[in-house]
Amino acid sequence: MKMKSYKKCALFLMCFVYMNIGFGQNSILSLEQIQEIVQQNYPLVKGKDLLREQSGLSVENLKTAFLPQLYANGKMSYQSDVTSSPLAGPNSFGAPKEQISLNLDVEQLIYNGGRIKSQVKLEQLSAELEVIDLEVRMYELRERVNDAYFSILLLRQSKQVLEEKRKSIAARLQQVQSVVKNGVMPAFNSKVLESELLLIQQQEKEIEFAERTSLESLAELMNRIEKFDIEAIGVKEEIGQFKLGNELSEERPEYKLFEGQNLLLDEKMEITRKDRLPVISAFGQLGYGQPGYNQLNDDFDSYYMLGAKLSWNIFDWKSSKRNQRKYQLQKEIVSTQRSSFQKNQMVELRTEVNNISKFKILLEQDDAIVCLQEEVTKTSSSQLDNGVITSSDYLEDLNKEIQAKLNREYHQIQLSQSIAEYKRILGKTEIR
């Protein structure tokens, strides 16, 4: 029995440890996944549904204009004088000075030139325009995500190269200390290497905090609390697969915004035209009071009225024409904004195209530079062992080798970032 209990406890502990290890691991995310999470979880996303719900309520209110409008009215008054008979005595008659009335008024719109339909469409277009404006602001987040993501890659590459440098200097320090101990080399040579190791540790700490800051920025954009890490899957592969396009794409949400603004102005112009049309409605009144419609009867009486009315603004002093012209000018302004955006987009694309070409050329040269610097450092290492040069001379050559390797990795990541930025500017949301 004891053995079975022991086995059960052991099994339970193993499961518990396994679960903790599984839950404790950070999720690994690619750039494409991060962009998708940001677009789905950023607080602004909730505004789309709220705007559409708000618009739906406004549209329902506008549609009530097609329904009968009921009004309840009541009035009580005392007049100093009223219409009365000029005759005196029992045959005299006249309206009472105290008057009371309770009325139920009904009004039904029959024709208004399609104003309500246009107002409904205008409200829907306005709401959709606000949604597109949110999409534009959401799209702008893609640049911030790219900056943070590639900043982390650059920092990690720097950390990796510094680690390689630290190992090289530590190994060289052991050899130098041995030679110094034997009195063959001055002691300052080991001090120079020890100082460089401390400097590397300081640089690694700076990189660590900078990386943490960028990760926290991504977490905030993703509206995410749990820990995660990033991966560079697809980034290097993208370089070999990427091809520059020849045509400017209009996939950016800004183009939808310009189009929506034009549609909105067209509808405003349509409403302005319809405002010149007549309005026809029917009305009715049912009431009870003292007096009724017969003002010369001072008894309480019921009454009703049915009718129709026409309202038509025949002459508006060219107000509608001026409004039409105003909206036309606004459309021309939208057109200039669209052209300006397109021009800026072309400038940004051309910049990234040049960057892509530049980094490709630099990468072709980086491998040769790294090979040469490695040979120089190997020679300096041998000269340091033989006491021909000092540790400072060796460090100078080693730093040049490290810088050459850093430049190669930097150019690789910068090329990937330029490709990602090219796609973002063009309007393509996929990374691969």
N, C-alpha and C positions, 0 to 999 in steps of 0.2 A: 504493500500500500504506500509505504513511504517513497519507494522508487517511482511509482506512478505519479504521485504528487510532485516529486522533484522534476519529472519530465514535463508535466503540465506547466509548472512555473517557468522552467527553462524555455519552453515553447512560447509562452506568453511574453517573456522578456525579449526574445528574439524578434517576435512580431512588433513589439513596442519600439524597439531600437530601429527596425527596418522602416516603420512608419515615420518615425522622427527624422530619419535620414532622408526619406523621400520628401517629406514636407519641408525640411530645412533647406533643400537644394534650391538655388535660384533658377528661375525660368530663363532660358536663353532665347533672345529675340533678335531677329534680323531687322534691317532698316525698313523693309516693306511691312513687316508685322508692327513695328513701332508706329509707322505712319498711319496704318489702319486703326490701331488702338486709339491714337490721338484723335483721329477723325470721328471715332465712335463715342468717345468718353469725355471729350472736352465739354465743359459746362455750356458753351454756346450752342451745342447740338440740341439741347432741350428747348432752346428758343424756337426752333422750327415748328414743333408741335404746338407750342403756345401761340405762336403767330397764326397758325392755321385755325386753331380753335377760336381765337379772337376774331378772325375774319369770318368764320362760320356764324358766330353770334351776330356780327354786324349785318351780314347778308340776310339772316332771318328777320332782323328788325326792318330792313329795307323792304322785304317782301310783304310785310304787313300792310303796306300802302295799298295793295290790291284788295285787302279785306275791308268789310264795312267798318267805319269808325263810329263808335257809340259814345255819346257824351250826356251825362246827367247834369241838369242845371236847376238851380232853385234861387228864388229871389223874393225878398220881402221889403216893401218900401212904404213910405208915407209921403204924399205930395201936398204941397200947400194949396194947389188949385188943380182942377180937372175940368174936362169938357162936360158941360151940363146943359139942361134945357133952360131956355130963357123964361119959361113959364113958371109961375109960383104956385104953390098949393099941392094938392094930392096928385095932380097929373104931371108934376115935374119929374124929370128923369136925369140921370147922369152917372158917370163912372165914380166908383168909390175912391176916396183919398188914400185909404189903406189898400195896397195891392199885394197879392201873393200869387206866385206861380211856381209850378214844378214841371219841368220839361225833360223829355228824352229826345235828343237830336241824333239823327242818323245821317251819315254821309258816305257815299259810295263813288269811288273814282271810276269813271268810264273810259276816258281817253286822256293821255298826257304826252302823246308823241313818242312813247318808248323811253321816257326819262328813267323810270324805275329799273328797267332792264339794263340800261347803260350804267346806272349807278351801281347795280349789283356787279356788273362786269368790272367796273372801275375798282370796286372794293376788292374783288378777287385778284385783279392785276396788282394792286397795291400790296396786298399780303404776299403774293408770290415774289414781288420785287424785294420785299424785306427778307424773305427766305433766301433769295439769291444773294443778297447783300451779306447775310450770315455765312453763306457758302464761300464768298470771296474772303471774308475774314478768317474762315477756317482754313482756306487754301494757303493763306499767308503763313500759317503755322508750319507748313511743310519746310520752309526755309529755315526756321528755328530748329526744327528736328534735325535737318541735314547738318547744320552747324554744330549742334551738340554731339551728334553721332560721330561725325568725322573728327571732331576735336578729341573724342575719347580714343579713337583709333590712332591718331597721331601721338597722343600722350602715352598710350601703351607701347607703341613702337619705340618711342624715346626711352621708356623704362626698360624695354628689352635690350636695346643697344647699350644703355648705361650698365645693365647687369653684365653684359659681355665685357664691357670695359673694366668693370670692377673686378671680375675674375682674372682678367689679364694682368691688371696692376697688382692684385693680391699675390698672384703666382710670381710675378717679377720681384715683388717686395721680399718674399722669402729668400730668393736667390741673392738679392742685394744685401740683405741683412747678414746672410752667411759670409759674404765676401767682406762686408764691413767689419764683422766680428773678427775676421782673420787679419785685419789691418791693411788689406790690399786696396780698399776704396774709402774715401772720406765719408764720415757719418751723415753728412747733410743729404747725401743721395737717398738714404732711406727716409729721412724726414720729408723730403719732397714728395715721395710716393705715399707716405702716410697722410700727408696733408691733402693729396689728391683723392684718396679714399674717403676722407671726411667730407670733401666737397661733393663727391658722388652721392654719399648718403643724404646730404642736404638737398641735392637736386631730385633725388628719388622721393623725398618727402613732399617737395613742392608739386611734383607730378601727381603723387597720390591724392593730395587735397584738390588739385585742379580736376582730376578725373572724378572724384567724388562729387564735386560741384556740378559737373556736366551730367552725371548720372541722376543727381537730384533734380536738375532742371528737366530732364526727360520724364522723370517720375511725376513731376508736377503737371507737365503737359498731358501725360497719359492719365492723370487723375488716379494714380496707382499708389498704394501704400506698401504692398508686399515687395520684397527684394526681387531684383531681376538683373540679368547681365545681357550684354550685347554680343553679337557675332558678326563676322565679316563675310558670311556666306553670300555668294552672288556678287560681291563687290569686285573681286579680282577677275572672276569669270566674265563680268560685264564688259571689261576692257576689250577682250578678244572678240566679243559678239557685237559690240556697239557699232552702229553705222550712222553717220550724220545724214539728216534729211535735207531736202532742197526747198521744201515749201513750208511756209509759216502756218502753223495749225491754229484753229480757233476753238480749241477744246477748253481753254481757260474759262472759269466761271464769270470773269469780267465781261466776256463777250455776251453771255446770257443776260448780264445786268444791263448792258447798253441796249440790247434788243428789247428787254422788258421795259426800259424807260421810254423807248420810242412807242411801244404799244400803249403804254399808259397815257402818253401825250396824245396819241391818236384818239383814244377814248374820251379824253377831256375835250378835244376839239369836237367830237361827235355830240357830247352832252351840251356844249355851247350852242351847236346848231339846233338841237332839239328844244333848247330853252326858248326859241323863237316860235314854237308851235303852240296852238291853243290847248287849254285844259278844260275838259268837260266832266262834270260830276253830277250825280243825283243826290237829293237830300230830302229828308222828311223830319217832321216834328210832331210829337204827341205830347199833349200837356193837360194840366188841370190847374185852375186857379181862379182868382177873383180880381179883375174880370177876365173873361175869355177874350177871343178875338173881337167880340162885340163890346166895345169900350163903353157903350151907353147902358150896358146891363150890369148891375152891381151884384149879381148873384154868382156863386161859384159855378163854374161850368168846365166841361172838357172840350178839347179842341185838337185839331191835327192839321198838318200841311204837307203836301207833296210837291216836288218840283225838280228842276234841273237848272244848272248854271254854267255859264261859259266865261272863261277868263283868258284874255289874249293881250299880251303886251305888243301892241301894234308898232310902236316906235321906241327903240331903246337908245337913241342917240349914238348909234354905231358902236355900242359897248361890246356886242358879240363879235363884231369884226376885229376890234382891237384885241379881244381875248384870243381869237383865232390866230392873229398875227403873233401874239405873245407866245402861244404854244408852238408855233412854227419856229420861232427864234430859239426856243428851248430845245427843239429837235436838232437844230443846227449846232447848238452848243454840245449836245450829246454826241453828234457826229465828230466834232473837233476833239472831244475827249477820247472817243474811240480811236481816232487817227493818232492822237498823242500816245495813247497806251500801246497801240500797235508799233509805233516808232520806237518807244522805249523797250518794248519786247524784242524788237529786232536788234537794238543796240546790245541788250543783255545777252541775247543768243550769240551774237557775233563775238562778244567778249569770251564767252565760254568755249566757242569753237576755236578761237585762238589759244585759249588756255589748254584745251585738249591737244591741239597740235604741238604746243610748246612742251607739255609734259611728256608726250610720246618721244620727242626728239631728245629731251634730257635723260629719259630712261635708257635710251639706246647708248648714251655716253657714260651713264653711271657705272655700269658693270666694268668697263675698261678702267675708269678712275679708281674704283674699289680695288681691283686687282693690282694696279700699280702701287697704291698706298699700302696694301698688305705686304708687298715686296720691300717697300721702304721701311716699314715698321719692323719686319723680320731682320733686316740689316741693322737697324738701330738697336734692336734687342741684343744681337750678337756683339755689337760695339760696346754696349753698356756692360755686358758680362766681362769684356776684355779691358774695361776701364778707359776706352778710347773717348767716349762721350759721357756726359753727366745724365742724371735722371731727368733733369729738365729738358735736355735735348730729346731724350727718348719719349717723354710725355708729349712733346710738341708733335713728333711724328705719329704717335699713337692717336692723339686727338684729331689729327688730319684724317687718319684712317676711319676713326669713329664718325667724324663729320661726313665723310664720303658715304659711309653706310647709311647714316641718318638721311642724307640727301636722297639716296636711292629709295628708301622706304617712304620718305615724305612725298617724293614725286609720284610714287605709286598710289598713295592714298589721295593726294591732291588730284590726280587724274581721275580717280573714281568719283571724287566729290564733284569735279567739273562735269562729269557725265551725268551724275544725279541732278545737278543744278540745271544742266541743259534740258533734261527731261521735265524738270519742274517748271522751268520758264516756258517750255513749249506747251505744257498742259498735260503731259502723259504722267499718270499717277503711278503706273506700275514701275517697279525698280528693275525687274529682270526682263 
